[in-house]
Amino acid sequence: QVQLLESGGGLVQAGGSLRLSCAASGDTTCIFGVGWYRQAPGKERELVAATTAGGSTNYGDAVKGRFTISTDNPKNTLYLQMNGLKPEDTAVYYCNVREQCGTDAQSTSWGQGTQVTVSS
């Protein structure tokens, strides 16, 4: 199974930018989708951005036009560039990968999360 390690969170003022990274290790050959999710206190975890090996990309409505998901495949690293940050973006951000090898069942792995705090 893939192991994920996030970095790049922190405290930033409203209007600022951060870039989150998620490094994947282990056997990554069966990954077909990657993404970022976030969870604010008292709220459910929600999609931020996700992309698949086939090239389709989805963004949560709250971040469209401000956040960009990208991958560096040789480095097995996923990124989330966050611009125009707002206090409501404050949350723990998790990276996620989905895997499927052949006809095996799909599996999902999560990182440990990284805190993003946006001050007003």
Secondary structure, 3 states (H helix, E strand, C coil): CCEEEEECCEEEECCCCEEEEEEEECCCCCEEEEEEEEECCCCCCEEEEEEECCCCEEECCCCCCCEEEEEEHHHCEEEEEECCCCHHHCEEEEEEEEECCCCCCCEEEECCCEEEEEEC
